[in-house]
């Protein structure tokens, strides 16, 4: 997943400070030349298409784009009166909540274990973070094989433990959602551990020692000192994990369930793909794009508020 | 035994258990990739490796032409990681070493793009590829990914810690800005360059949705899509042994990149979270 931890902090820099001293005065055109390639790519492939996407969300176009008709907000109205779409929102919400809450809690616990002075800690670190290099698709195919109904390893173990119980998650929507969410969470653990560990190593040891001298239990010290000091890392990971759960897991879903059974695992991004690229309904898909943008913007703003408050608190 | 030693053993036991649980799925994939079709459907499932890996790989190779897909994935990941790094180095240099009109505005523009991942602009980006006649080409698979906010932020953060004396000394010595950039700034950014390369290589290698949409022929597919093709062609009793042989191959390159550059990567991340 690509996302810079300093993103929210950067948005929070007062305008004056964003300007740096001119270290090579007298070069009028050079800086423009240096940023030109990045800006060009951003305009042509990101901002331009995003604007176009908003525009297209107000139109209906026949498949293959032979005809487009202005329909105003009708695509949006259709979206929010569609039970399929509302279902997709609920599914995405449940899925992301699982990935974020379960994933971050486990990762933080593991990172805390790894942040101790014990022998062989380097080995454990590598052994626990390398799964970051796996793609969601690969995670999906491995879990699909382990969970293959009737023949896979996990259904075998479950039937041995629970007296012949058949783990038919492919026919049970809630169970299917749980299995894909677990697979997605597993894939992200390595990444989360890397960042939590880096964050934990930046917590000054003196603070914790002082707390110990004052007689605080290590449990209390963790929640009162370590956890608050970790909040920039945590909020960064919250956002990254949300983006991951919203978008990056597309391959995992496509491999494991195709959004099924029924539409029990049809995340917003999967529905968007189906409407835009299978049913070729570009206006309808563009409206979905905007709804997704709206949701991540809201979360980003909340995030920014939290980071801003923390920054003042620690100043 | 002291209390401390007991505590340490306890932690070791937990960590070992965690490693086993976390790594198990990959171990399972490795084992499956070495079994014959019959063995892979044995009940209870087998957990000891067989000796069919080469045969399985050959089979997968014939069905989806892994060689070509592997080449495509490697090519686009390397190209995107390198170009992104270069563009980000240049942009971060401009933002931190010069003062120019519209600087704040142009910087915000770069930052705002973090809010625009592919799905929020996917339909028009696809249409743009069609307009450029880029569908089913390496251009479509690489160029739209070239801008990197992550990279710009990563290098900016680092450049801000470089002492002012360094550019000053270079200027006094009569070095041009570009010479300072190439001979001093880039070499001391090594750690961050390696970190960014790891992040972007893995990011590109994992791409799935975009290649699925913009490629239309078998020889332009990437390896992630190849795995889906292997799986999709046999719904009733998937040949997991063949699929896993392809999967094992598909997880190697990002893993090698991560392990080789691990030290710089971890240091780069630590630098990022430090301030």
Contacts between the chains, C-beta under 8 A, distances in Angstrom:
chain1	res1	chain2	res2	distance
A	1	B	203	7.0
A	2	B	148	7.4
A	2	B	150	4.7
A	2	B	199	5.5
A	2	B	200	6.6
A	2	B	203	4.7
A	3	B	114	6.7
A	3	B	150	6.1
A	4	B	114	7.6
A	4	B	149	6.5
A	4	B	150	4.4
A	4	B	153	3.7
A	4	B	154	6.0
A	4	B	272	7.0
A	5	B	272	4.8
A	5	B	273	5.5
A	6	B	153	4.9
A	6	B	154	7.9
A	6	B	156	7.8
A	6	B	157	5.4
A	6	B	272	6.4
A	6	B	275	7.9
A	7	B	111	6.9
A	7	B	114	5.6
A	7	B	149	7.3
A	7	B	153	6.3
A	10	B	111	5.9
A	10	B	153	6.3
A	10	B	156	7.9
A	11	B	111	6.4
A	15	B	104	6.0
A	18	B	103	7.5
A	18	B	104	5.1
A	18	B	107	6.3
A	19	B	99	6.1
A	19	B	103	6.2
A	19	B	104	6.6
A	20	B	95	7.4
A	20	B	96	5.3
A	20	B	97	7.1
A	20	B	98	7.9
A	20	B	99	7.0
A	20	B	160	7.7
A	21	B	99	7.2
A	21	B	164	7.5
A	22	B	97	7.7
A	22	B	98	5.8
A	22	B	99	4.0
A	23	B	97	4.5
A	23	B	98	7.2
A	23	B	164	7.4
A	23	B	167	4.1
A	23	B	168	7.3
A	23	B	171	7.4
A	24	B	97	6.1
A	24	B	98	6.5
A	24	B	167	6.8
A	24	B	171	6.3
A	24	B	177	4.3
A	24	B	180	7.7
A	25	B	99	7.9
A	27	B	98	6.4
A	27	B	177	5.9
A	28	B	100	7.6
A	30	B	94	7.6
A	30	B	98	6.9
A	30	B	177	6.1
A	30	B	178	7.7
A	31	B	94	4.1
A	31	B	95	8.0
A	31	B	97	7.9
A	31	B	98	3.9
A	31	B	100	4.5
A	31	B	103	7.6
A	32	B	94	7.7
A	32	B	100	6.6
A	34	B	90	4.5
A	34	B	91	6.3
A	34	B	93	5.8
A	34	B	94	3.7
A	35	B	90	7.2
A	35	B	91	4.7
A	35	B	94	4.7
A	35	B	95	7.2
A	35	B	106	6.2
A	37	B	87	5.0
A	37	B	90	6.8
A	37	B	91	7.8
A	37	B	146	7.5
A	38	B	87	4.9
A	38	B	88	7.2
A	38	B	90	7.3
A	38	B	91	4.3
A	38	B	110	6.5
A	38	B	146	7.9
A	38	B	147	5.2
A	38	B	148	7.7
A	38	B	152	6.9
A	39	B	91	8.0
A	39	B	106	6.4
A	39	B	109	6.9
A	39	B	110	7.5
A	41	B	87	7.3
A	41	B	143	7.4
A	41	B	144	7.7
A	41	B	146	4.6
A	41	B	147	4.0
A	42	B	109	6.5
A	42	B	110	6.5
A	42	B	113	5.3
A	42	B	147	4.7
A	44	B	128	7.6
A	45	B	125	6.3
A	45	B	128	7.2
A	45	B	143	7.2
A	45	B	144	4.2
A	45	B	146	7.9
A	45	B	147	7.3
A	46	B	113	5.0
A	46	B	116	5.0
A	46	B	121	6.6
A	46	B	147	6.8
A	47	B	109	7.5
A	47	B	113	7.2
A	47	B	116	7.3
A	48	B	124	7.5
A	48	B	128	7.6
A	49	B	121	4.1
A	49	B	124	3.8
A	49	B	125	4.3
A	49	B	127	8.0
A	49	B	128	6.0
A	50	B	116	5.3
A	50	B	120	6.4
A	50	B	121	4.3
A	50	B	124	7.7
A	52	B	121	7.6
A	52	B	124	3.7
A	52	B	127	7.7
A	53	B	120	6.9
A	53	B	121	4.9
A	53	B	122	7.7
A	53	B	123	6.0
A	53	B	124	5.0
A	56	B	123	6.5
A	56	B	124	6.6
A	110	B	18	6.2
A	113	B	11	6.2
A	113	B	14	6.4
A	113	B	15	6.1
A	113	B	18	7.6
A	114	B	15	7.5
A	116	B	11	6.4
A	118	B	8	5.3
A	118	B	11	5.7
A	118	B	12	6.8
A	119	B	8	7.7
A	120	B	12	7.6
A	124	B	15	4.9
A	124	B	19	6.6
A	126	B	259	7.6
A	126	B	262	7.0
A	127	B	19	4.5
A	127	B	22	7.8
A	127	B	23	6.7
A	128	B	15	7.9
A	128	B	18	6.7
A	128	B	19	6.3
A	128	B	22	6.2
A	130	B	255	6.6
A	130	B	258	6.4
A	130	B	259	7.0
A	131	B	22	6.5
A	131	B	23	7.6
A	131	B	26	7.2
A	132	B	202	7.1
A	132	B	258	6.7
A	133	B	202	5.7
A	133	B	251	7.0
A	133	B	254	4.1
A	133	B	255	4.5
A	133	B	257	7.4
A	133	B	258	4.4
A	134	B	26	7.5
A	134	B	251	5.7
A	134	B	254	7.6
A	134	B	255	7.9
A	135	B	202	7.9
A	135	B	205	6.4
A	135	B	206	3.5
A	135	B	208	7.2
A	135	B	224	5.9
A	135	B	250	7.6
A	135	B	251	7.7
A	135	B	254	7.4
A	136	B	206	6.4
A	136	B	208	7.2
A	137	B	206	7.1
A	137	B	208	5.3
A	137	B	224	4.5
A	137	B	227	6.2
A	137	B	228	7.1
A	138	B	224	7.7
A	138	B	227	7.3
A	138	B	247	5.7
A	138	B	250	6.1
A	138	B	251	5.4
A	139	B	25	7.7
A	141	B	227	5.6
A	141	B	231	6.5
A	141	B	243	6.4
A	141	B	244	7.9
A	141	B	247	5.6
A	142	B	25	4.8
A	142	B	26	6.9
A	142	B	28	6.9
A	142	B	29	4.7
A	142	B	244	7.8
A	142	B	247	6.8
A	143	B	25	6.6
A	144	B	231	7.5
A	145	B	28	7.5
A	145	B	29	7.3
A	145	B	32	6.4
A	145	B	238	7.5
A	145	B	240	4.7
A	145	B	243	7.2
A	145	B	244	6.9
A	146	B	25	6.2
A	146	B	28	5.9
A	148	B	238	7.4
A	148	B	240	7.4
A	151	B	41	5.9
A	151	B	43	7.3
A	151	B	45	7.9
A	151	B	237	7.8
A	152	B	45	7.3
A	153	B	28	6.6
A	153	B	45	4.5
A	156	B	43	6.8
A	156	B	44	5.8
A	156	B	45	5.8
A	186	B	22	7.4
A	186	B	25	6.9
A	189	B	22	6.5
A	194	B	266	7.1
A	194	B	269	6.0
A	195	B	269	6.6
A	195	B	273	6.7
A	198	B	266	7.3
A	198	B	269	4.9
A	198	B	270	4.6
A	198	B	272	7.5
A	198	B	273	4.5
A	199	B	273	5.2
A	201	B	270	6.6
A	202	B	270	7.5
A	202	B	273	6.0
A	202	B	274	5.6
A	232	B	273	7.3
A	233	B	273	5.7
A	243	B	117	6.4
A	246	B	119	7.6
A	247	B	117	5.6
A	247	B	118	7.1
A	247	B	119	5.2
A	247	B	209	7.8
A	248	B	206	7.4
A	250	B	208	6.0
A	250	B	209	4.6
A	251	B	206	7.5
A	251	B	208	3.4
A	251	B	209	7.0
A	251	B	224	6.1
A	251	B	228	7.7
A	254	B	208	7.2
A	254	B	212	7.8
A	254	B	228	6.5
A	255	B	227	7.4
A	255	B	228	5.9
A	255	B	231	6.4
A	269	B	119	5.2
A	269	B	209	7.5
A	272	B	119	5.9
A	272	B	122	7.0
A	273	B	122	8.0
A	273	B	209	6.6
A	273	B	213	8.0
A	276	B	122	6.5
A	276	B	123	5.2
A	277	B	126	7.7
A	277	B	213	5.8
A	282	B	123	5.0
A	282	B	127	7.9
A	285	B	122	7.5
A	285	B	123	5.3
A	286	B	123	5.3
A	286	B	124	7.6
A	289	B	119	6.3
A	289	B	120	4.7
A	289	B	121	6.5
A	289	B	122	6.4
A	289	B	123	6.8
A	290	B	120	7.2
A	292	B	119	5.9
A	292	B	120	5.5
A	293	B	115	7.1
A	293	B	116	7.4
A	293	B	120	4.1
A	296	B	115	6.4
A	296	B	117	7.9
A	296	B	120	7.6
A	297	B	115	6.2
A	300	B	115	6.3
